[in-house]
Amino acid sequence: MRKPRQPDPDVHESDYRVPAGIGTLAWTAALVVLLALGEDLPESERWWIGVCVTGIVLGVFGFLYIPRLLRRRAQAAARADETESDRPDLH
């Protein structure tokens, strides 16, 4: 016999700026350290510079894109609520 499915947990909304900012700052600090090493950084490890730049770019992208995404989701939810309220009650 199967147990009944438990309800989905509530969605936990948090401020996206904190993890995005911390991550971007961490990648920036790592890049500064790698650049400060200069010629002491072995040639075989220089690919990490590209990884740091990619992390910074993705963090900045997140800062710019996530507010737009949240705004569009809120607008879509408002339109769905509006459409729902315009329907006649069939009961």
C-alpha positions in Angstrom: 0.0 0.0 0.0 1.3 3.4 -0.9 1.4 6.3 1.4 -0.5 9.4 0.3 1.7 12.0 -1.3 2.7 14.8 1.0 2.0 18.3 -0.1 4.7 20.3 -1.7 6.6 22.6 0.7 6.0 26.3 0.5 8.3 28.2 -1.8 10.9 30.1 0.2 11.5 33.5 -1.4 14.8 35.1 -0.5 16.8 38.1 -1.6 18.7 37.0 -4.6 21.2 39.8 -4.3 23.0 38.4 -1.3 24.2 35.1 -2.8 24.8 36.7 -6.2 26.8 39.5 -4.6 28.8 37.2 -2.4 29.6 34.8 -5.3 30.6 37.7 -7.6 32.8 39.2 -4.9 34.4 35.8 -4.2 35.2 35.3 -7.9 36.6 38.9 -8.1 38.8 38.2 -5.1 40.1 35.0 -6.6 40.8 36.9 -9.9 42.7 39.6 -8.0 44.8 36.9 -6.2 45.6 35.1 -9.5 46.5 38.3 -11.2 48.7 39.3 -8.3 50.6 36.1 -8.7 51.6 37.2 -12.1 54.5 35.2 -13.4 54.5 32.9 -10.3 51.3 31.4 -11.6 52.2 28.2 -13.5 51.2 28.2 -17.2 49.2 25.0 -16.6 47.0 26.9 -14.0 46.3 30.1 -15.9 42.9 28.7 -17.1 41.6 29.6 -13.7 41.7 33.2 -14.8 39.0 32.4 -17.4 37.0 30.6 -14.7 37.1 33.7 -12.5 36.1 36.0 -15.3 33.2 33.7 -16.2 32.0 33.6 -12.6 32.1 37.4 -12.5 30.2 37.7 -15.7 27.6 35.3 -14.6 27.2 37.1 -11.3 26.7 40.4 -13.0 24.3 38.8 -15.4 22.3 37.4 -12.5 22.1 40.8 -10.9 20.8 42.3 -14.1 18.5 39.4 -15.2 16.9 38.2 -12.0 14.9 41.4 -11.3 13.5 41.3 -14.8 12.6 37.6 -14.4 10.9 38.3 -11.0 9.0 41.3 -12.5 7.8 39.2 -15.5 6.7 36.3 -13.2 4.7 38.8 -11.0 3.1 40.3 -14.1 2.2 36.8 -15.4 0.7 35.9 -12.0 -1.3 39.1 -11.9 -2.6 38.4 -15.5 -3.6 34.9 -14.4 -5.4 36.2 -11.3 -7.2 38.7 -13.5 -8.2 36.1 -16.0 -9.4 33.8 -13.2 -11.6 36.5 -11.7 -13.1 37.3 -15.1 -14.4 33.8 -15.6 -18.0 33.1 -14.6 -18.5 30.7 -11.7 -19.9 27.5 -13.1 -21.0 26.0 -9.8 
